[in-house]
Amino acid sequence: MTKKYLQNHKKYILEKGFTVINSVFSDDEIEKITETIKKADTSRENFRKSDDLFAVRQFLKEIPKVKDLIFNDTVKTIIRELFGEKYFTVKSIYFDKPETSNWYVAYHQDLTISVDKKLEMEGFGPWTTKYNQFAVQPPLSILENIYSIRIHLDNTDEYNGALKVVPGSHAKGICRPETIDWSTETERICSVEKGGIMIIKPLILHGSNRTTNGKRRRVIHIEFSDRELPEGLQWSERIN
């Protein structure tokens, strides 16, 4: 991937809030990643399994062997060129929506970060605690600085829950989905090939429809920041 090619993607993300880059992982690399996930001990509390969803919170911590497979040379180059030299991992989730999944996600923004403890401090709140993990809505400047990479382990399109976005909505601060003016905004459904990635800014309005074609969708979602949190507070999943 040339520097110019990646700079075009960087420009597109800054303007639209998302981009799709296919052919980041080979079929062989995807096979190795999925095999590593299959071998994990799913009895731990960060593994969640239901008829509609299999998910792993703190994915890179729970399955550390997958790290070297995910951060191949191409991904490292993409992070450096599109985000910057100082970005590090702050959150990771794996989810598998099986063929029978009827999982629908309404339009929303990703407004919280995962931290190591609850501390009352100006600009941080509201707080939530789930499965002994702390999440908080930070100041807007921190949210604006985050990038998320979504690695697709299956072909994903409008029929098996591809992400849908409102292009440019990431630049409007925090906004409620019900205030979307569909007379001026457009919806974009983002197909991604197996082995491709989608990069989004967390403030972009996004959601996904139910699966209608009986095909599963497995995605690894990793968030990155280059911001240190105020003294006393740490990113709970920080990996340099």
BALOBA-1460 file (C-alpha; in Angstrom, 3 decimals):
// residues 240
<rec num="1" residu="m" x="0.000" y="0.000" z="0.000"/>
<rec num="2" residu="t" x="1.573" y="3.261" z="-1.123"/>
<rec num="3" residu="k" x="1.832" y="6.358" z="1.027"/>
<rec num="4" residu="k" x="-0.370" y="8.267" z="-1.435"/>
<rec num="5" residu="y" x="-3.059" y="5.534" z="-1.323"/>
<rec num="6" residu="l" x="-3.136" y="5.670" z="2.476"/>
<rec num="7" residu="q" x="-3.123" y="9.482" z="2.532"/>
<rec num="8" residu="n" x="-6.274" y="9.414" z="0.363"/>
<rec num="9" residu="h" x="-7.923" y="7.171" z="2.980"/>
<rec num="10" residu="k" x="-6.781" y="9.511" z="5.761"/>
<rec num="11" residu="k" x="-8.332" y="12.494" z="4.000"/>
<rec num="12" residu="y" x="-11.575" y="10.536" z="3.489"/>
<rec num="13" residu="i" x="-11.798" y="9.536" z="7.172"/>
<rec num="14" residu="l" x="-11.285" y="13.108" z="8.347"/>
<rec num="15" residu="e" x="-14.033" y="14.312" z="5.987"/>
<rec num="16" residu="k" x="-16.543" y="11.426" z="6.144"/>
<rec num="17" residu="g" x="-15.692" y="9.708" z="9.459"/>
<rec num="18" residu="f" x="-15.025" y="6.250" z="8.004"/>
<rec num="19" residu="t" x="-13.215" y="4.333" z="5.274"/>
<rec num="20" residu="v" x="-12.918" y="0.741" z="4.016"/>
<rec num="21" residu="i" x="-9.609" y="-0.896" z="3.011"/>
<rec num="22" residu="n" x="-9.872" y="-4.411" z="1.589"/>
<rec num="23" residu="s" x="-7.139" y="-7.078" z="1.241"/>
<rec num="24" residu="v" x="-5.367" y="-6.192" z="4.498"/>
<rec num="25" residu="f" x="-5.221" y="-9.854" z="5.611"/>
<rec num="26" residu="s" x="-4.706" y="-12.932" z="3.431"/>
<rec num="27" residu="d" x="-7.042" y="-15.951" z="3.704"/>
<rec num="28" residu="d" x="-4.216" y="-17.770" z="5.478"/>
<rec num="29" residu="e" x="-3.858" y="-14.980" z="8.057"/>
<rec num="30" residu="i" x="-7.625" y="-14.945" z="8.675"/>
<rec num="31" residu="e" x="-7.559" y="-18.743" z="9.122"/>
<rec num="32" residu="k" x="-4.799" y="-18.453" z="11.741"/>
<rec num="33" residu="i" x="-6.724" y="-15.728" z="13.619"/>
<rec num="34" residu="t" x="-9.963" y="-17.750" z="13.674"/>
<rec num="35" residu="e" x="-8.124" y="-20.906" z="14.790"/>
<rec num="36" residu="t" x="-6.509" y="-18.988" z="17.667"/>
<rec num="37" residu="i" x="-9.924" y="-17.693" z="18.781"/>
<rec num="38" residu="k" x="-11.417" y="-21.207" z="18.631"/>
<rec num="39" residu="k" x="-8.735" y="-22.531" z="21.005"/>
<rec num="40" residu="a" x="-9.466" y="-19.930" z="23.707"/>
<rec num="41" residu="d" x="-10.934" y="-20.852" z="27.084"/>
<rec num="42" residu="t" x="-14.495" y="-19.534" z="26.749"/>
<rec num="43" residu="s" x="-15.469" y="-20.200" z="30.374"/>
<rec num="44" residu="r" x="-14.075" y="-16.882" z="31.615"/>
<rec num="45" residu="e" x="-16.407" y="-13.978" z="32.437"/>
<rec num="46" residu="n" x="-15.246" y="-11.814" z="29.515"/>
<rec num="47" residu="f" x="-16.694" y="-14.416" z="27.123"/>
<rec num="48" residu="r" x="-20.396" y="-14.011" z="26.422"/>
<rec num="49" residu="k" x="-22.372" y="-16.614" z="24.513"/>
<rec num="50" residu="s" x="-26.035" y="-16.608" z="23.479"/>
<rec num="51" residu="d" x="-28.074" y="-17.782" z="20.496"/>
<rec num="52" residu="d" x="-27.708" y="-14.338" z="18.930"/>
<rec num="53" residu="l" x="-24.125" y="-13.454" z="19.759"/>
<rec num="54" residu="f" x="-20.744" y="-14.741" z="20.851"/>
<rec num="55" residu="a" x="-18.565" y="-11.913" z="22.168"/>
<rec num="56" residu="v" x="-15.214" y="-11.498" z="23.902"/>
<rec num="57" residu="r" x="-14.540" y="-8.319" z="25.877"/>
<rec num="58" residu="q" x="-10.922" y="-7.240" z="26.450"/>
<rec num="59" residu="f" x="-10.173" y="-9.459" z="23.461"/>
<rec num="60" residu="l" x="-6.420" y="-8.781" z="23.148"/>
<rec num="61" residu="k" x="-5.905" y="-9.414" z="26.876"/>
<rec num="62" residu="e" x="-8.035" y="-12.570" z="26.893"/>
<rec num="63" residu="i" x="-6.407" y="-14.076" z="23.773"/>
<rec num="64" residu="p" x="-2.888" y="-12.574" z="23.742"/>
<rec num="65" residu="k" x="-1.629" y="-15.021" z="21.080"/>
<rec num="66" residu="v" x="-3.789" y="-13.224" z="18.522"/>
<rec num="67" residu="k" x="-1.863" y="-9.944" z="18.868"/>
<rec num="68" residu="d" x="1.030" y="-10.796" z="16.562"/>
<rec num="69" residu="l" x="-1.408" y="-12.145" z="13.957"/>
<rec num="70" residu="i" x="-3.505" y="-8.954" z="13.963"/>
<rec num="71" residu="f" x="-0.694" y="-6.413" z="14.000"/>
<rec num="72" residu="n" x="0.944" y="-7.490" z="10.770"/>
<rec num="73" residu="d" x="3.148" y="-5.074" z="8.796"/>
<rec num="74" residu="t" x="0.212" y="-3.773" z="6.766"/>
<rec num="75" residu="v" x="-1.872" y="-2.921" z="9.851"/>
<rec num="76" residu="k" x="1.098" y="-1.244" z="11.545"/>
<rec num="77" residu="t" x="1.687" y="0.876" z="8.433"/>
<rec num="78" residu="i" x="-2.019" y="1.833" z="8.277"/>
<rec num="79" residu="i" x="-2.003" y="2.903" z="11.960"/>
<rec num="80" residu="r" x="1.167" y="4.956" z="11.502"/>
<rec num="81" residu="e" x="0.079" y="6.669" z="8.271"/>
<rec num="82" residu="l" x="-3.615" y="7.232" z="9.048"/>
<rec num="83" residu="f" x="-3.590" y="7.841" z="12.811"/>
<rec num="84" residu="g" x="-0.042" y="8.881" z="13.772"/>
<rec num="85" residu="e" x="3.153" y="7.576" z="15.357"/>
<rec num="86" residu="k" x="1.971" y="7.749" z="18.976"/>
<rec num="87" residu="y" x="-1.295" y="5.792" z="18.844"/>
<rec num="88" residu="f" x="-1.827" y="2.791" z="21.136"/>
<rec num="89" residu="t" x="-4.643" y="0.280" z="21.713"/>
<rec num="90" residu="v" x="-7.260" y="1.262" z="24.322"/>
<rec num="91" residu="k" x="-10.104" y="-1.236" z="23.796"/>
<rec num="92" residu="s" x="-10.755" y="-4.503" z="21.953"/>
<rec num="93" residu="i" x="-13.851" y="-6.630" z="21.384"/>
<rec num="94" residu="y" x="-14.528" y="-9.695" z="19.259"/>
<rec num="95" residu="f" x="-18.042" y="-10.549" z="18.198"/>
<rec num="96" residu="d" x="-19.557" y="-13.313" z="16.139"/>
<rec num="97" residu="k" x="-23.121" y="-12.840" z="14.952"/>
<rec num="98" residu="p" x="-24.123" y="-16.347" z="13.852"/>
<rec num="99" residu="e" x="-26.213" y="-17.247" z="10.811"/>
<rec num="100" residu="t" x="-29.408" y="-17.276" z="12.901"/>
<rec num="101" residu="s" x="-28.717" y="-13.932" z="14.566"/>
<rec num="102" residu="n" x="-31.579" y="-11.459" z="14.545"/>
<rec num="103" residu="w" x="-29.415" y="-8.777" z="16.120"/>
<rec num="104" residu="y" x="-30.352" y="-5.203" z="15.187"/>
<rec num="105" residu="v" x="-28.344" y="-2.169" z="16.333"/>
<rec num="106" residu="a" x="-30.032" y="1.248" z="16.171"/>
<rec num="107" residu="y" x="-28.114" y="4.354" z="15.126"/>
<rec num="108" residu="h" x="-25.779" y="5.565" z="17.900"/>
<rec num="109" residu="q" x="-22.388" y="7.110" z="18.628"/>
<rec num="110" residu="d" x="-19.698" y="5.361" z="20.704"/>
<rec num="111" residu="l" x="-19.467" y="7.773" z="23.624"/>
<rec num="112" residu="t" x="-17.641" y="5.849" z="26.362"/>
<rec num="113" residu="i" x="-14.092" y="4.712" z="27.013"/>
<rec num="114" residu="s" x="-12.902" y="1.816" z="29.217"/>
<rec num="115" residu="v" x="-10.859" y="2.858" z="32.257"/>
<rec num="116" residu="d" x="-9.300" y="1.130" z="35.271"/>
<rec num="117" residu="k" x="-11.335" y="2.740" z="38.072"/>
<rec num="118" residu="k" x="-14.096" y="5.220" z="38.894"/>
<rec num="119" residu="l" x="-12.818" y="8.683" z="39.780"/>
<rec num="120" residu="e" x="-14.937" y="11.784" z="40.069"/>
<rec num="121" residu="m" x="-13.318" y="14.385" z="37.823"/>
<rec num="122" residu="e" x="-14.482" y="17.349" z="35.810"/>
<rec num="123" residu="g" x="-15.651" y="16.560" z="32.297"/>
<rec num="124" residu="f" x="-15.920" y="12.798" z="32.881"/>
<rec num="125" residu="g" x="-19.399" y="11.268" z="33.239"/>
<rec num="126" residu="p" x="-21.819" y="9.616" z="33.304"/>
<rec num="127" residu="w" x="-20.183" y="6.403" z="34.564"/>
<rec num="128" residu="t" x="-21.263" y="2.791" z="34.102"/>
<rec num="129" residu="t" x="-19.935" y="-0.452" z="35.553"/>
<rec num="130" residu="k" x="-20.518" y="-3.771" z="33.802"/>
<rec num="131" residu="y" x="-18.803" y="-7.091" z="34.585"/>
<rec num="132" residu="n" x="-16.382" y="-5.267" z="36.934"/>
<rec num="133" residu="q" x="-15.324" y="-2.979" z="34.091"/>
<rec num="134" residu="f" x="-15.599" y="0.794" z="34.282"/>
<rec num="135" residu="a" x="-16.779" y="2.913" z="31.372"/>
<rec num="136" residu="v" x="-17.169" y="6.676" z="31.274"/>
<rec num="137" residu="q" x="-18.053" y="9.374" z="28.798"/>
<rec num="138" residu="p" x="-14.893" y="11.518" z="28.562"/>
<rec num="139" residu="p" x="-14.553" y="15.103" z="27.301"/>
<rec num="140" residu="l" x="-15.296" y="15.559" z="23.600"/>
<rec num="141" residu="s" x="-11.629" y="16.220" z="22.782"/>
<rec num="142" residu="i" x="-10.729" y="12.653" z="23.808"/>
<rec num="143" residu="l" x="-13.591" y="11.094" z="21.799"/>
<rec num="144" residu="e" x="-12.688" y="13.128" z="18.711"/>
<rec num="145" residu="n" x="-9.173" y="11.731" z="18.832"/>
<rec num="146" residu="i" x="-10.067" y="8.004" z="18.822"/>
<rec num="147" residu="y" x="-9.991" y="5.732" z="15.763"/>
<rec num="148" residu="s" x="-11.551" y="2.272" z="15.590"/>
<rec num="149" residu="i" x="-10.416" y="-0.520" z="13.278"/>
<rec num="150" residu="r" x="-12.916" y="-3.277" z="12.507"/>
<rec num="151" residu="i" x="-11.277" y="-6.402" z="11.075"/>
<rec num="152" residu="h" x="-13.709" y="-8.534" z="9.078"/>
<rec num="153" residu="l" x="-13.280" y="-12.307" z="9.232"/>
<rec num="154" residu="d" x="-16.202" y="-12.851" z="6.808"/>
<rec num="155" residu="n" x="-17.597" y="-11.108" z="3.753"/>
<rec num="156" residu="t" x="-20.042" y="-8.553" z="5.082"/>
<rec num="157" residu="d" x="-22.753" y="-6.709" z="3.179"/>
<rec num="158" residu="e" x="-26.237" y="-5.275" z="3.683"/>
<rec num="159" residu="y" x="-27.692" y="-8.788" z="4.030"/>
<rec num="160" residu="n" x="-25.614" y="-9.916" z="7.027"/>
<rec num="161" residu="g" x="-25.413" y="-6.821" z="9.147"/>
<rec num="162" residu="a" x="-22.786" y="-4.589" z="7.530"/>
<rec num="163" residu="l" x="-22.324" y="-1.321" z="9.390"/>
<rec num="164" residu="k" x="-24.457" y="1.561" z="8.157"/>
<rec num="165" residu="v" x="-23.241" y="5.105" z="8.762"/>
<rec num="166" residu="v" x="-24.246" y="8.744" z="8.307"/>
<rec num="167" residu="p" x="-21.201" y="10.205" z="6.483"/>
<rec num="168" residu="g" x="-19.817" y="13.371" z="8.078"/>
<rec num="169" residu="s" x="-21.833" y="13.030" z="11.293"/>
<rec num="170" residu="h" x="-18.601" y="12.541" z="13.312"/>
<rec num="171" residu="a" x="-17.834" y="16.251" z="12.881"/>
<rec num="172" residu="k" x="-21.021" y="17.481" z="14.578"/>
<rec num="173" residu="g" x="-20.134" y="16.695" z="18.186"/>
<rec num="174" residu="i" x="-22.501" y="14.661" z="20.337"/>
<rec num="175" residu="c" x="-25.900" y="14.385" z="18.692"/>
<rec num="176" residu="r" x="-29.012" y="12.330" z="19.337"/>
<rec num="177" residu="p" x="-29.922" y="9.829" z="16.585"/>
<rec num="178" residu="e" x="-33.575" y="10.940" z="16.601"/>
<rec num="179" residu="t" x="-32.484" y="14.401" z="15.458"/>
<rec num="180" residu="i" x="-31.035" y="13.099" z="12.161"/>
<rec num="181" residu="d" x="-32.561" y="15.143" z="9.348"/>
<rec num="182" residu="w" x="-32.954" y="12.555" z="6.588"/>
<rec num="183" residu="s" x="-33.907" y="15.280" z="4.107"/>
<rec num="184" residu="t" x="-30.281" y="16.445" z="4.180"/>
<rec num="185" residu="e" x="-28.363" y="13.374" z="5.451"/>
<rec num="186" residu="t" x="-27.652" y="10.133" z="3.609"/>
<rec num="187" residu="e" x="-27.198" y="6.575" z="4.836"/>
<rec num="188" residu="r" x="-24.276" y="4.511" z="3.591"/>
<rec num="189" residu="i" x="-24.100" y="0.724" z="4.030"/>
<rec num="190" residu="c" x="-20.444" y="-0.311" z="4.193"/>
<rec num="191" residu="s" x="-19.669" y="-3.675" z="2.624"/>
<rec num="192" residu="v" x="-16.297" y="-5.120" z="3.627"/>
<rec num="193" residu="e" x="-14.625" y="-8.184" z="2.145"/>
<rec num="194" residu="k" x="-13.237" y="-11.023" z="4.266"/>
<rec num="195" residu="g" x="-9.744" y="-9.903" z="5.265"/>
<rec num="196" residu="g" x="-10.624" y="-6.226" z="4.853"/>
<rec num="197" residu="i" x="-10.936" y="-3.544" z="7.503"/>
<rec num="198" residu="m" x="-13.268" y="-0.668" z="8.156"/>
<rec num="199" residu="i" x="-11.950" y="2.334" z="10.080"/>
<rec num="200" residu="i" x="-14.429" y="4.598" z="11.849"/>
<rec num="201" residu="k" x="-14.401" y="7.606" z="14.125"/>
<rec num="202" residu="p" x="-16.503" y="6.733" z="17.212"/>
<rec num="203" residu="l" x="-18.611" y="9.901" z="16.906"/>
<rec num="204" residu="i" x="-19.983" y="8.878" z="13.503"/>
<rec num="205" residu="l" x="-23.634" y="7.827" z="13.747"/>
<rec num="206" residu="h" x="-23.656" y="4.091" z="12.981"/>
<rec num="207" residu="g" x="-25.817" y="1.003" z="13.355"/>
<rec num="208" residu="s" x="-26.536" y="-2.316" z="11.646"/>
<rec num="209" residu="n" x="-29.530" y="-4.239" z="10.344"/>
<rec num="210" residu="r" x="-30.577" y="-7.810" z="11.032"/>
<rec num="211" residu="t" x="-29.019" y="-10.659" z="9.059"/>
<rec num="212" residu="t" x="-31.309" y="-11.838" z="6.273"/>
<rec num="213" residu="n" x="-29.072" y="-14.104" z="4.158"/>
<rec num="214" residu="g" x="-28.134" y="-16.748" z="6.744"/>
<rec num="215" residu="k" x="-24.429" y="-15.836" z="6.717"/>
<rec num="216" residu="r" x="-22.423" y="-15.233" z="9.875"/>
<rec num="217" residu="r" x="-20.471" y="-12.047" z="10.596"/>
<rec num="218" residu="r" x="-17.312" y="-12.130" z="12.714"/>
<rec num="219" residu="v" x="-15.585" y="-8.847" z="13.509"/>
<rec num="220" residu="i" x="-12.652" y="-7.780" z="15.687"/>
<rec num="221" residu="h" x="-13.135" y="-4.197" z="16.901"/>
<rec num="222" residu="i" x="-10.051" y="-2.350" z="18.224"/>
<rec num="223" residu="e" x="-9.917" y="1.274" z="19.413"/>
<rec num="224" residu="f" x="-6.837" y="3.517" z="19.395"/>
<rec num="225" residu="s" x="-5.877" y="6.812" z="21.038"/>
<rec num="226" residu="d" x="-2.715" y="8.852" z="21.557"/>
<rec num="227" residu="r" x="-4.048" y="10.758" z="24.570"/>
<rec num="228" residu="e" x="-2.980" y="10.188" z="28.157"/>
<rec num="229" residu="l" x="-5.869" y="10.425" z="30.631"/>
<rec num="230" residu="p" x="-5.809" y="12.866" z="33.582"/>
<rec num="231" residu="e" x="-3.634" y="11.852" z="36.520"/>
<rec num="232" residu="g" x="-5.018" y="8.925" z="38.483"/>
<rec num="233" residu="l" x="-7.003" y="7.474" z="35.586"/>
<rec num="234" residu="q" x="-5.704" y="4.863" z="33.138"/>
<rec num="235" residu="w" x="-7.032" y="3.221" z="29.978"/>
<rec num="236" residu="s" x="-8.031" y="-0.236" z="31.213"/>
<rec num="237" residu="e" x="-6.835" y="-2.070" z="28.101"/>
<rec num="238" residu="r" x="-3.836" y="-0.002" z="27.089"/>
<rec num="239" residu="i" x="-1.326" y="-1.851" z="24.871"/>
<rec num="240" residu="n" x="1.499" y="0.083" z="23.230"/>
